[in-house]
Amino acid sequence: MYSSVANIRSEFRSLDIDTDTAITTLEVEDFISEIDSLINSIVGLRYIVPIVEANSPNAFKLLRMISRKLVAMRVKDILAVKDAASVALNQDTRGDFSKSDLMKMLKEISAGLIKLDDAVALSTAQGLTSFNFENREEPVFKKNVDQW
């Protein structure tokens, strides 16, 4: 997982996330799992996922930030619906990214416009390949030559 319940809690000034609060720990863990699946489905178009902190610390930090922000926004939206008078509702999450900014960032990563410098790209991950591709040979049939 790219973010944790503690990461989400740190996005708010004072928000209790526990087993008996308006938003439970289990719910936040589910939100994290759902957002991380979304991130992997988009980033996975270009890179091997999941991105692991030990192998790709820079890429992991960026994806953790995106995960943390998207989950925090979702928690804030749910709190707004559950309890309009809540103190938790009246606090802003930290940072200045909107949902559309974060989704645009993910799409730019999958399009190759934002490069995850230490993540393993799909093309170098020994996926589908061929002799012709690796040796830059044109795939042409030659007359009167056995090519099988």
Buried (B, 14 or more C-beta within 10 A) or exposed (E): EBBBBEBBBBBBEEBEBEEEBBBBBEBBBEBBEEBBEBBBEBBBBBBBBBBEBEEBEEBBEBBBBBBBBBBBBBBBEBBEEEEEEEEBBEBEBEBEBEEEEBBBBBBEBBEEEBEBEEBBEBEEEEEEEEEEEEEEEEEEEEEEEEEE
